[in-house]
Amino acid sequence: MPTRVIFGSLACCLLILSEGYAQQPPQPPPKQQPPAANADASTAGQAPIRVQVNEVVVPVTVTDEKGRFVSNLEQKDFTIYDQGRQQSIEYFTRERNQPVVVGFLLDLSNDSRTQWKNWEAAAEEMVLQMLPDQEQQIEKKKFAGYLIGYSDEAHLLVDTTSDPQPILDRLRKLKPGGGAALYDAIYEACSDRKLVQGEPIEPRRVIIVIGDGNDNHSSKTLDQVVEMAQRNLVTIYGLSTLYSGFTNDGQDALERLATETGGRVEYPLADPYKDISGYLSQPRDEGNYAIQPGTGGYASAVSSAIFGSVAAIIGEITTQYILRYIPDVSPQDSARQFRNIVVKVNLPTVKVRARRGYYAYGVN
């Protein structure tokens, strides 16, 4: 077997073609679709529709036992199972920077106040990385994004655009305060925005949640938004705002949202001092900090940890294997049937992260 090139810390996300909701028109098979276009030219439907899956799209990331990305696998190294049956891979690529439309979901609750400037800066960095200035893009309109803020309610603050400036301008004016309606924010991201032509094949759909996962104001439930994300082929990532030593119910919720959809959660403040000597060696009344709070060193350690997590998420989203297959879905299958997917790699001691499955049909 050829030597595998290993580098970068990444995880795996898996994206599969399924069902649009009220605002999404039926999508033809990917090979017949035109290239992605400007989001502003998109149109939205008004009534729920029901569409059979024609092709399942599987973005995959493979890491070794140390979390480093395995970069040079070939199609023959992958095996895909749908409902336990092995599938024939019709398409394979390992091209970098696949087109994506990214939803930036920002927690504006009271819980975000303490490190607000850091989270705002992290969101700005993500926007700049995912939506580069059009003059810097190899292919214009290749990437698009939108901004949703959530506190007591969720609001679409900037609709889908390939221009980063409107999102950056709005980010800089936001102030946290109130409760947290995370689930409603995810539901809105899946159901109430302009679409980019070619979704969800090119571009793929991604949501990045910057928050602690806590929810105390949503009308939707966790189960509802997990299914909504799966039906809309969304992969969810989290940049957790939880501090070291703290937990809440939202942590489990954010982990579930990521795991079920093929993403993962980064915890930059879980151990921001891990690379600093002397950590915990000098207990203090205010806590066992490696660096005295309120000092420039403390702020630098926190900022460095946050931006390291930003880089990890962006790297994962933009570097993936893309596989496609055509499943044997029968029209008699239940619209509520969740079809399980398993992706395996023909290498020892590697980890494959993948969406756990998809719905072959939508529900009226």
Secondary structure per residue as TSV (DSSP state, phi and psi in degrees):
chain	resnum	aa	ss	phi	psi
A	1	M	-	360.0	136.1
A	2	P	-	-65.0	156.0
A	3	T	-	-64.4	138.5
A	4	R	-	-97.2	131.8
A	5	V	-	-85.3	129.8
A	6	I	E	-125.7	129.5
A	7	F	E	-166.3	168.6
A	8	G	E	62.1	142.1
A	9	S	E	-93.0	119.1
A	10	L	-	-140.8	174.2
A	11	A	-	-131.8	-159.2
A	12	C	-	-126.8	139.3
A	13	C	-	-128.6	149.7
A	14	L	-	-130.6	131.6
A	15	L	-	-126.0	134.6
A	16	I	-	-137.8	144.4
A	17	L	-	-78.3	128.4
A	18	S	-	-141.9	-102.5
A	19	E	-	-134.6	135.1
A	20	G	-	-84.8	165.8
A	21	Y	-	-112.4	-157.8
A	22	A	T	-52.2	-35.7
A	23	Q	T	-96.3	1.2
A	24	Q	-	-107.5	123.1
A	25	P	-	-73.5	161.4
A	26	P	-	-60.6	141.5
A	27	Q	-	-102.6	130.0
A	28	P	-	-74.1	169.4
A	29	P	-	-55.7	146.8
A	30	P	G	-55.9	-36.7
A	31	K	G	-67.2	-16.8
A	32	Q	G	-100.4	-2.2
A	33	Q	-	-85.2	146.0
A	34	P	-	-73.7	167.5
A	35	P	-	-63.2	159.2
A	36	A	-	-60.4	142.3
A	37	A	-	-120.1	178.8
A	38	N	-	-60.0	133.8
A	39	A	G	-60.4	-30.2
A	40	D	G	-65.9	-18.5
A	41	A	G	-91.0	1.5
A	42	S	-	-73.4	157.1
A	43	T	-	-125.4	156.2
A	44	A	-	-122.2	142.1
A	45	G	-	-84.4	175.7
A	46	Q	S	-116.6	-26.2
A	47	A	S	-115.7	146.1
A	48	P	-	-59.1	143.5
A	49	I	-	-127.1	167.8
A	50	R	-	-128.3	121.8
A	51	V	-	-129.2	134.4
A	52	Q	-	-82.7	142.9
A	53	V	-	-66.9	129.1
A	54	N	-	-100.8	-31.0
A	55	E	-	-153.5	137.7
A	56	V	E	-100.2	129.1
A	57	V	E	-107.3	127.6
A	58	V	E	-126.7	94.3
A	59	P	E	-77.0	130.9
A	60	V	E	-130.7	138.3
A	61	T	E	-122.2	135.0
A	62	V	E	-119.4	131.9
A	63	T	E	-125.3	156.7
A	64	D	E	-87.3	-171.8
A	65	E	T	-67.3	-15.2
A	66	K	T	-102.1	8.4
A	67	G	S	82.9	11.2
A	68	R	E	-88.8	143.8
A	69	F	E	-71.1	131.4
A	70	V	E	-92.5	114.5
A	71	S	-	-101.0	-21.8
A	72	N	-	-121.3	41.3
A	73	L	-	-73.1	155.3
A	74	E	-	-112.0	169.1
A	75	Q	G	-55.9	-37.6
A	76	K	G	-65.0	-16.5
A	77	D	G	-81.7	-10.4
A	78	F	E	-107.6	143.5
A	79	T	E	-133.5	134.0
A	80	I	E	-119.2	134.7
A	81	Y	E	-119.5	131.1
A	82	D	E	-117.7	115.4
A	83	Q	T	55.0	36.2
A	84	G	T	84.3	-3.1
A	85	R	E	-106.2	132.1
A	86	Q	E	-67.0	138.7
A	87	Q	-	-110.7	155.5
A	88	S	-	-90.9	122.0
A	89	I	-	-76.2	117.9
A	90	E	-	-90.3	-21.8
A	91	Y	E	-149.1	141.0
A	92	F	E	-147.7	136.0
A	93	T	E	-152.8	153.4
A	94	R	-	-123.1	28.4
A	95	E	-	-63.4	138.8
A	96	R	S	-81.1	162.2
A	97	N	S	57.1	48.7
A	98	Q	-	-63.0	142.9
A	99	P	-	-57.8	136.9
A	100	V	E	-140.7	153.2
A	101	V	E	-115.9	123.2
A	102	V	E	-113.9	129.0
A	103	G	E	-96.6	120.7
A	104	F	E	-95.8	109.0
A	105	L	E	-106.5	114.3
A	106	L	E	-111.8	125.4
A	107	D	E	-72.7	114.6
A	108	L	-	-106.7	20.1
A	109	S	S	-78.2	174.2
A	110	N	G	-60.4	-26.9
A	111	D	G	-63.4	-19.2
A	112	S	G	-92.1	-1.2
A	113	R	S	-62.8	-43.6
A	114	T	T	-59.1	-45.0
A	115	Q	T	-112.5	32.0
A	116	W	H	-55.6	-45.5
A	117	K	H	-61.1	-36.0
A	118	N	H	-67.6	-41.0
A	119	W	H	-70.1	-37.7
A	120	E	H	-61.5	-44.5
A	121	A	H	-64.5	-37.3
A	122	A	H	-64.3	-42.3
A	123	A	H	-63.4	-41.6
A	124	E	H	-61.8	-41.7
A	125	E	H	-63.4	-39.9
A	126	M	H	-62.9	-43.0
A	127	V	H	-61.4	-45.9
A	128	L	H	-65.5	-34.3
A	129	Q	H	-75.8	-39.1
A	130	M	H	-87.0	-25.5
A	131	L	S	-124.7	70.3
A	132	P	-	-62.7	155.8
A	133	D	-	-50.8	138.6
A	134	Q	G	-58.3	-28.0
A	135	E	G	-68.5	-21.2
A	136	Q	G	-92.5	-12.1
A	137	Q	-	-77.3	134.2
A	138	I	S	-63.9	-40.4
A	139	E	S	-127.2	113.3
A	140	K	T	-59.5	147.6
A	141	K	T	67.3	18.3
A	142	K	S	-72.6	-30.5
A	143	F	E	-123.4	148.3
A	144	A	E	-143.1	159.9
A	145	G	E	-155.8	169.7
A	146	Y	E	-150.1	161.6
A	147	L	E	-123.2	128.6
A	148	I	E	-125.4	127.9
A	149	G	E	-107.5	143.5
A	150	Y	E	-137.0	131.9
A	151	S	S	-135.6	-110.9
A	152	D	S	-65.0	-29.5
A	153	E	S	-135.3	164.0
A	154	A	E	-101.6	136.8
A	155	H	E	-134.7	134.0
A	156	L	E	-77.4	104.8
A	157	L	E	-85.6	-36.2
A	158	V	E	-139.1	122.3
A	159	D	E	-75.4	170.7
A	160	T	E	-53.9	126.9
A	161	T	E	-152.1	154.0
A	162	S	S	-95.2	-1.6
A	163	D	-	-97.5	118.1
A	164	P	H	-71.0	-21.4
A	165	Q	H	-62.0	-44.9
A	166	P	H	-59.7	-35.7
A	167	I	H	-69.6	-43.4
A	168	L	H	-62.6	-42.9
A	169	D	H	-61.1	-41.7
A	170	R	H	-71.8	-37.9
A	171	L	H	-56.7	-41.8
A	172	R	T	-71.8	-9.3
A	173	K	T	-104.3	-2.7
A	174	L	-	-80.3	147.2
A	175	K	-	-134.0	132.7
A	176	P	-	-78.4	153.7
A	177	G	-	162.4	136.9
A	178	G	S	108.1	-161.8
A	179	G	-	-88.3	-158.8
A	180	A	-	-137.9	119.3
A	181	A	-	-115.8	61.0
A	182	L	H	-61.8	-45.6
A	183	Y	H	-63.7	-39.6
A	184	D	H	-64.1	-33.8
A	185	A	H	-65.7	-42.5
A	186	I	H	-66.7	-40.7
A	187	Y	H	-61.3	-42.5
A	188	E	H	-64.6	-38.1
A	189	A	H	-62.4	-30.1
A	190	C	H	-88.4	-12.5
A	191	S	H	-133.8	-9.3
A	192	D	S	-143.0	62.9
A	193	R	S	-154.6	164.6
A	194	K	-	-71.0	144.3
A	195	L	-	-100.3	152.0
A	196	V	-	-95.7	134.7
A	197	Q	T	-57.2	131.2
A	198	G	T	103.5	-14.5
A	199	E	T	-59.8	147.0
A	200	P	T	-99.4	19.1
A	201	I	T	-86.0	-62.5
A	202	E	S	-135.1	102.6
A	203	P	S	-87.0	159.6
A	204	R	E	-77.4	167.0
A	205	R	E	-111.3	128.0
A	206	V	E	-135.8	142.7
A	207	I	E	-121.9	134.2
A	208	I	E	-116.5	116.7
A	209	V	E	-96.0	122.3
A	210	I	E	-105.4	96.9
A	211	G	S	178.1	-179.3
A	212	D	-	-95.4	1.3
A	213	G	-	85.5	-6.9
A	214	N	-	-69.7	143.7
A	215	D	-	-141.0	124.2
A	216	N	S	-137.4	11.4
A	217	H	S	-137.5	4.9
A	218	S	-	-80.0	149.5
A	219	S	S	-87.0	-21.2
A	220	K	S	-90.2	158.8
A	221	T	-	-102.8	166.6
A	222	L	H	-61.1	-44.2
A	223	D	H	-59.4	-40.6
A	224	Q	H	-64.0	-42.8
A	225	V	H	-78.2	-27.9
A	226	V	H	-62.1	-46.8
A	227	E	H	-65.6	-39.7
A	228	M	H	-61.2	-42.8
A	229	A	H	-65.7	-39.8
A	230	Q	H	-66.0	-40.7
A	231	R	H	-69.9	-27.0
A	232	N	T	-99.9	10.3
A	233	L	T	59.6	41.4
A	234	V	E	-100.1	135.6
A	235	T	E	-104.0	128.8
A	236	I	E	-109.3	130.3
A	237	Y	E	-116.8	154.6
A	238	G	E	-128.9	135.2
A	239	L	E	-109.1	96.6
A	240	S	-	-72.1	138.1
A	241	T	-	-98.0	10.6
A	242	L	-	-69.5	142.1
A	243	Y	-	-86.8	159.7
A	244	S	T	-57.8	131.4
A	245	G	T	88.4	-6.2
A	246	F	-	-107.3	146.9
A	247	T	-	-138.4	158.7
A	248	N	-	-154.2	173.2
A	249	D	H	-63.3	-25.8
A	250	G	H	-66.3	-25.4
A	251	Q	H	-61.1	-47.0
A	252	D	H	-64.3	-38.4
A	253	A	H	-64.6	-44.3
A	254	L	H	-65.6	-39.2
A	255	E	H	-62.5	-41.3
A	256	R	H	-65.9	-43.9
A	257	L	H	-57.9	-41.5
A	258	A	H	-71.5	-48.0
A	259	T	H	-63.1	-43.9
A	260	E	H	-66.6	-26.1
A	261	T	H	-107.0	-0.3
A	262	G	T	97.3	6.0
A	263	G	-	-98.7	-158.5
A	264	R	-	-157.1	171.3
A	265	V	E	-118.0	132.5
A	266	E	E	-100.3	140.7
A	267	Y	-	-122.1	79.2
A	268	P	T	-65.3	-26.9
A	269	L	T	-98.0	6.7
A	270	A	S	-67.8	-35.1
A	271	D	S	-157.7	68.8
A	272	P	T	-70.8	-8.9
A	273	Y	T	-108.2	14.4
A	274	K	T	-61.3	-24.2
A	275	D	T	-98.4	11.5
A	276	I	S	-108.8	127.0
A	277	S	T	-69.6	147.7
A	278	G	T	88.9	4.8
A	279	Y	T	-60.9	128.4
A	280	L	T	70.8	5.6
A	281	S	S	-82.3	-17.0
A	282	Q	S	-129.7	86.1
A	283	P	-	-58.4	141.2
A	284	R	-	-128.8	159.7
A	285	D	T	-61.1	-35.1
A	286	E	T	-82.8	-1.8
A	287	G	-	127.6	163.0
A	288	N	-	-86.4	70.4
A	289	Y	-	-87.2	142.7
A	290	A	S	-70.9	-31.4
A	291	I	S	-127.3	139.6
A	292	Q	-	-58.5	122.9
A	293	P	T	-57.4	144.6
A	294	G	T	92.9	-6.6
A	295	T	S	-96.8	164.1
A	296	G	H	-63.5	-33.6
A	297	G	H	-64.6	-40.4
A	298	Y	H	-62.2	-49.3
A	299	A	H	-60.7	-38.7
A	300	S	H	-66.0	-40.7
A	301	A	H	-64.2	-43.4
A	302	V	H	-64.8	-47.6
A	303	S	H	-61.0	-42.1
A	304	S	H	-63.0	-41.4
A	305	A	H	-64.7	-41.9
A	306	I	H	-63.9	-46.5
A	307	F	H	-72.4	-24.7
A	308	G	H	-65.6	-39.6
A	309	S	H	-68.7	-37.4
A	310	V	H	-58.5	-46.9
A	311	A	H	-62.3	-37.5
A	312	A	H	-65.5	-42.3
A	313	I	H	-67.6	-46.9
A	314	I	H	-61.8	-42.5
A	315	G	H	-60.8	-39.1
A	316	E	H	-66.6	-41.1
A	317	I	H	-67.4	-37.2
A	318	T	H	-94.1	-1.0
A	319	T	S	-131.5	99.9
A	320	Q	-	-148.1	157.7
A	321	Y	E	-84.3	143.0
A	322	I	E	-119.7	121.6
A	323	L	E	-122.7	150.1
A	324	R	E	-135.6	147.4
A	325	Y	E	-149.8	159.6
A	326	I	-	-106.0	112.7
A	327	P	-	-79.3	158.3
A	328	D	-	-92.6	74.6
A	329	V	-	-92.5	126.0
A	330	S	-	-91.8	142.7
A	331	P	T	-59.9	-18.4
A	332	Q	T	-82.7	-9.9
A	333	D	S	-64.6	146.0
A	334	S	-	-66.8	141.5
A	335	A	T	-64.5	-22.8
A	336	R	T	-89.5	-1.0
A	337	Q	-	-72.1	124.8
A	338	F	E	-95.0	121.7
A	339	R	E	-97.8	122.9
A	340	N	E	-81.2	141.5
A	341	I	E	-122.7	138.3
A	342	V	E	-129.0	128.4
A	343	V	E	-112.1	126.9
A	344	K	E	-120.3	150.1
A	345	V	E	-121.6	136.0
A	346	N	S	-80.1	60.1
A	347	L	S	-148.1	144.5
A	348	P	T	-77.6	155.2
A	349	T	T	54.0	36.7
A	350	V	E	-115.5	158.5
A	351	K	E	-119.6	132.2
A	352	V	E	-115.7	119.7
A	353	R	E	-98.4	135.5
A	354	A	-	-153.2	149.1
A	355	R	-	-54.7	142.4
A	356	R	-	-77.8	-13.7
A	357	G	E	165.6	-164.4
A	358	Y	E	-157.8	168.7
A	359	Y	E	-105.2	125.8
A	360	A	S	-71.4	-24.8
A	361	Y	S	-134.4	155.6
A	362	G	-	-86.1	173.9
A	363	V	-	-119.8	127.2
A	364	N	-	-70.5	360.0
